Structures are given as structure tokens and as C-alpha cells.
């Protein structure tokens, strides 16, 4: 699994994450994983509202293809 490092997190956001972890009985790793996953589901549903399935599939394929493009030398 890929490691993700969050830097310079606002203290209020960090406290909100800790409160969710405490309320759910999760450790911070599981809490962040679940929050990211749930946030992605929410964002994806918002994106899908404006597009039909074929458009979403084409957009997803284009984004995935761009991830495979090697970085350039800059400008």
C-alpha cells in the first residue's frame, strides 16, 4: 500500500480527526483511511450527477492515462 504523508495540517482539522477516531474507536490510520474513502465516494457522486456513464468512463480513462505520462523537464 502507498504511504501518504500529510504536512502542515491545521490544528483544528487534526483535532476533528482525533474526535472522529475516538468516537468510532478507530486508530488514526483507520480513521484517515475511512475519511478519505468516504470523501471520495461523496466527491465521485457529485461528479457523476452531471455526466452520464459513458462520459464518466471516458473521463476516468483519460485521468488514468495521464497518470501514466512520465513527468517532463518543466518549462
C-alpha positions in Angstrom: 0.0 0.0 0.0 1.2 3.5 -0.7 2.2 5.7 2.2 0.6 9.2 2.4 2.2 11.9 4.5 0.1 14.9 5.5 2.1 18.0 6.3 1.1 21.3 7.9 -2.4 20.1 9.0 -4.5 22.8 10.6 -4.7 22.0 14.3 -8.5 22.3 14.2 -8.6 19.7 11.4 -6.3 17.4 13.3 -8.5 17.7 16.4 -11.6 16.9 14.3 -9.9 13.8 13.0 -8.9 12.7 16.6 -12.5 13.2 17.7 -13.8 11.0 14.9 -11.2 8.4 15.8 -12.2 8.5 19.4 -16.0 8.4 18.7 -15.6 5.4 16.4 -13.0 3.6 18.4 -10.6 3.6 15.4 -6.9 4.3 15.4 -5.8 7.4 13.4 -4.6 5.3 10.4 -8.0 3.7 10.1 -9.8 6.9 10.7 -7.9 8.7 7.9 -8.4 5.8 5.6 -12.2 5.8 6.2 -12.5 9.6 5.9 -10.6 9.6 2.6 -12.7 6.7 1.2 -16.0 8.3 2.3 -14.9 11.7 1.0 -14.0 10.1 -2.4 -17.4 8.4 -2.6 -19.1 11.7 -1.9 -17.0 13.6 -4.5 -17.4 10.9 -7.1 -21.2 11.0 -6.6 -21.1 14.8 -7.2 -19.1 14.3 -10.4 -21.4 11.6 -11.7 -24.5 13.8 -11.2 -23.5 16.0 -14.2 -22.4 13.2 -16.5 -23.8 10.0 -18.0 -21.9 6.8 -17.5 -20.1 6.8 -20.8 -18.8 10.4 -20.1 -17.7 9.3 -16.6 -15.9 6.3 -18.1 -14.2 8.4 -20.7 -13.1 10.9 -18.1 -11.8 8.2 -15.8 -9.9 6.6 -18.6 -8.3 10.0 -19.6 -7.3 10.7 -16.0 -5.8 7.2 -15.6 -3.9 7.7 -18.9 -2.5 11.0 -17.7 -1.2 9.3 -14.6 1.0 7.1 -16.8 2.6 10.0 -18.7 6.2 10.5 -17.4 7.0 13.8 -15.9 8.5 16.4 -18.3 11.5 18.5 -17.8 9.4 21.5 -16.9 9.1 24.8 -18.6 
